[in-house]
Amino acid sequence: PPLDAGGAPGLVVAGGEDKNVTPPRARCALDFARRALGPGKTTFCFDPKLTHLDILDKSLDRVLGWIDARVRGEPLPETLAGCDAESTVSPCSLPND
């Protein structure tokens, strides 16, 4: 597809058992990406069982499916069913540093 003059889309993948990027911090990343990229540009995939160490390996099919669909200009594949279910993620919360 032609390049989007409004910028590239983004994908945020988060795990509920991630102790490094906790779900509230992942939500902060999502909120930032959505503000930066604009409406409809960011896909969010959340799996409550994933940890920081297994998120890439266990999400690889979703990530590759997302990339392939974006490159081809096609709808997102079934492997991304359930993505954008942000209601399952706590609101953005960062500790006071």
Salt bridges, closest charged atoms under 4 A:
ASP4 OD2 - LYS41 NZ 2.33
GLU17 OE1 - LYS19 NZ 3.72
ASP18 OD2 - HIS52 ND1 2.91
ASP31 OD1 - ARG27 NE 2.93
ASP54 OD2 - LYS58 NZ 3.62
ASP68 OD1 - ARG72 NE 2.75
ASP84 OD1 - ARG34 NH2 2.85
GLU86 OE2 - ARG27 NH2 3.05
GLU86 OE1 - ARG34 NH1 2.10
